[in-house]
Amino acid sequence: MTTDPNFDTQIDPIMEAALDMCDPIMVKLNLLYPGVILETELRQDLSPDTSQLLPPSTGAIRTLDGTWNYEARAFDATHWFVDLNGVNVGAASIMYVAGGKMYVIGRDNHWHVWNNGAFAIATDPRAA
């Protein structure tokens, strides 16, 4: 076993080999804050900006808020029910990611952005 000179933590040989393949900054942060999920770790599997889904897509989009998808049922001819982490949060004709946030065209045919647990009126994120 070796001891990291920056920490009072002993590292066994198997863990030491695994740590050598990791980003040293992330390793040190994980040692300082054990059990904390760091935002940079979460971002690796997030959908990139300009990702979009049109109904009735069976795909999904991931943002920091969670996983977004269309339900298998429609609200009307152009708007399908939207789920966030398996819970219905509205209906939309387009889901679009910009700045890491989810934007939708709602039933009123205006853009909305998911903010603090609810949709709020927004401008077209594609215009920026």
C-alpha positions in Angstrom: 0.0 0.0 0.0 1.1 3.5 -0.7 0.0 6.8 0.9 -1.0 9.8 -1.2 1.2 12.7 0.2 -1.8 15.1 -0.2 -4.2 13.0 1.8 -4.3 10.9 4.9 -5.6 8.0 2.8 -3.9 4.7 2.1 -4.4 3.3 -1.4 -4.2 -0.5 -2.0 -2.3 -1.6 -5.2 -5.4 -2.5 -7.2 -7.0 0.8 -6.5 -3.7 2.6 -7.2 -3.5 1.0 -10.7 -7.1 2.0 -11.4 -6.4 5.6 -10.2 -3.4 5.9 -12.5 -5.8 5.6 -15.5 -8.1 8.4 -14.2 -8.1 12.1 -14.3 -6.0 13.1 -11.2 -8.1 16.2 -10.4 -11.3 14.1 -10.3 -9.6 11.4 -8.1 -8.5 14.0 -5.6 -12.0 15.6 -5.5 -13.5 12.2 -5.0 -11.1 11.5 -2.1 -11.9 14.9 -0.6 -15.7 14.4 -1.0 -16.4 10.7 -0.9 -19.9 9.8 -2.0 -20.5 13.1 -3.8 -21.4 12.8 -7.5 -19.5 15.5 -9.2 -21.3 17.4 -12.0 -18.6 16.7 -14.5 -19.2 13.0 -14.0 -22.9 13.4 -14.8 -22.3 15.5 -17.9 -20.6 12.6 -19.8 -23.9 11.0 -20.7 -26.0 14.1 -21.2 -27.5 14.9 -24.6 -25.6 17.7 -26.4 -27.1 21.0 -27.3 -29.3 21.0 -30.4 -30.5 17.4 -29.6 -34.2 17.2 -30.4 -37.0 14.7 -30.4 -40.1 14.9 -32.6 -43.2 12.8 -31.6 -43.9 9.9 -31.8 -40.1 9.2 -31.2 -39.3 6.4 -28.9 -35.8 7.9 -28.1 -34.8 9.9 -25.1 -32.9 13.0 -24.2 -30.9 13.5 -21.0 -30.3 16.8 -19.3 -29.2 17.5 -15.7 -32.9 17.3 -14.8 -33.1 13.7 -15.9 -34.4 11.6 -18.9 -37.0 13.1 -21.2 -39.2 11.1 -23.6 -42.5 11.0 -25.3 -45.3 8.8 -24.0 -46.9 6.3 -26.3 -50.1 8.4 -26.3 -50.9 11.7 -27.9 -52.6 14.8 -26.4 -53.8 15.8 -29.9 -52.8 15.4 -33.5 -49.4 17.2 -33.1 -48.7 17.2 -29.3 -47.6 14.1 -27.4 -47.4 13.7 -23.7 -43.9 14.3 -22.3 -42.3 12.5 -19.4 -39.4 13.5 -17.2 -38.0 10.6 -15.3 -41.2 8.6 -16.0 -43.5 11.3 -14.7 -45.8 13.3 -17.1 -44.9 17.0 -17.2 -46.9 18.2 -20.1 -47.3 17.8 -23.9 -45.2 19.0 -26.7 -44.6 18.9 -30.5 -40.8 19.3 -30.2 -38.3 18.7 -27.4 -35.0 20.6 -27.9 -31.8 21.0 -25.8 -30.1 24.4 -25.6 -27.6 25.5 -23.0 -28.2 22.1 -21.2 -31.9 23.0 -20.7 -35.0 21.4 -22.1 -37.1 23.5 -24.4 -40.5 22.4 -25.8 -43.1 23.8 -28.1 -46.2 23.4 -25.9 -49.9 23.0 -26.6 -50.1 26.8 -27.0 -47.6 26.5 -29.9 -45.1 28.7 -28.0 -41.6 27.8 -26.7 -41.2 26.9 -23.0 -38.1 26.1 -21.0 -37.9 23.7 -18.0 -36.8 25.8 -15.0 -37.0 24.9 -11.3 -39.4 22.1 -11.8 -41.8 23.7 -14.2 -42.1 25.0 -17.8 -41.9 28.8 -18.3 -42.5 30.7 -21.4 -39.4 31.2 -23.5 -38.1 32.4 -26.8 -37.0 30.1 -29.6 -33.7 28.6 -28.5 -32.7 27.9 -32.1 -32.6 31.6 -32.9 -29.6 32.2 -30.7 
